[in-house]
Amino acid sequence: MRQFRLLTLLAGLLTLAAAFTISGCATGYTPKNAPPSFACVAEANLEKIVCPEAELTEFSCSFKRYEGVDTLHFKVGLKNKSNKDQRYRVHIFLDNGKAVGGLIPDLIKKGLVKPGQTATFVYPVMDMPMQPKSVILRVSALTD
């Protein structure tokens, strides 16, 4: 009788461990199971608000080390569709309330993004060890 209880308990623990493993994979990528680069969210869960002066050429995610921790990074690529040099402000809002962003180009020593040129930048999200469920991406042009 005692062996039967032990086997039942062991079977229950294995089932529970399998359920946790499967549910963990269903929530999205983590640093342990992510490919080098992946789509940040499903297209249905991505809201893109891009100004007419820019075209979104790349929006991908990866996990890299940042300040000693595996962290989610967003890579944003923009093409200048206008007929004058541009600088863009990027905002990325996540479903958990976190947000990141900055300027493309980040420094203007080398100049702005020329018409027809593409520029990219990578934004790390501190304390984000998993893929978000939804994202809002907003890109605006800085005007003179």
N, C-alpha and C positions, 0 to 999 in steps of 0.2 A: 504494500500500500504506500509505503514511504517513497519507493522508487517511482511509482506512478505520479505522485504529487511533484516530485523533482522533475520528471520528464515534462509534465504539464506546465510547470513554471518556466522551464527552459524554452519550450515551444512558444509560450506566450511572450517571453522576452525577445526571442528571435523575430516574431511577427511584429512586435512593437518597433524594434530596430529597423526592420525593413520598411515599415510605414514612415518612420522619420526620414529615412534615406530618400524614399520616393517623393515625399512632400517637400523636402529640401531642394531637390532637383527641379520641381515644378515651379518654384518661386523665381527662377532665373539663374543667371550665371553668378558665380562667386570666383574669387581668385583661384580656387582649386580646380574648377571644372570649366573655366572659360578658355576659348581659343585666343590666339594673339590679338585679334581684332574681331569685333562682332557688332551687329546692329544694336543700337542702344535700347530700343523698345520696338514693339510691333508698330507698323505704320499707322494702325488705327489708334494707337495710344501716343502718337507724336503730333503735337500741334505746332506747325511752323508758321511764324509770322515774319516774313522776309520783305524788306523794303524793295522798291522797284529798281534801285541802283545796284542790287546784288543778286547773284544767283548762287544758291547753295550747291556746291560741288561735292562736298563730303560731310558726313555726320556719322561718325563711328565711335565705338567705345573700346577700351582695353583696361586691363589691370596692370599697373606698374607700381614699383616701390616709390613712395613719396614720404620723405621724413621718416624713413624706417618702417613704414607700414604699407602693405598692399592696398592700393587705393584705386578707385574708379577714375578714369581719365576720359574726357570727351575730346575728340578731334573734330574741329570745324574748319571746313574749307570754303572760301567765298571767291567768286569771280566778279570783277568789276564790270557791270553791264552799261555803265554810263559813259559819257564822252569826256569826263574829266577825272583827275586823280581823286581817290576817295580814301576815307578811313571809316571803319565800321565799329559800332558798339554791339557786343554780343551778350545776351542774357540767356541763361539756361536755368529753368525752374523745375525742380523735381517734385514728385508726388508726396514726399515725406517732409516738405517744407524747406529743404535745402536749396540753395541757389549759388551759381557761379557765373562768372563772365569776365569780360574785359574788352580790350580794343584790338582790332586787327587793322594795320600792324600795331604791335604793342609799343614799339618805339618808332619815332619818325626820323631818326638820324639818316636812315637809308632811303627815306622818301615814303610816299603814300602808295597805295595800290593803283597802278596805271590802268587805263582803259584796256579791257581784254585780259589783263593779268589775273592770276589766281594766287591767293595767300591763305596759309593755314596757321592754326594755333591750337595748342593742346591745353585744356583746362582740367586740373585735378580737383576732385571733390573730397575734402577732408572727411575722415570717419565715414566713408561710404564703401563698405566691403562687399556690396552686392549690387546687382543690376536693378535699376529702378523699374517700376511698373508703368509709369507714364512720365512724359517730359513735355515741357513747353519751351520751344526755342524761338527767341525773338532777336532779329537782326535789324538795326537801324543805321542809316548813314549819318555821319556827322557833317553838318554843313558849315560853310564859312561864317 
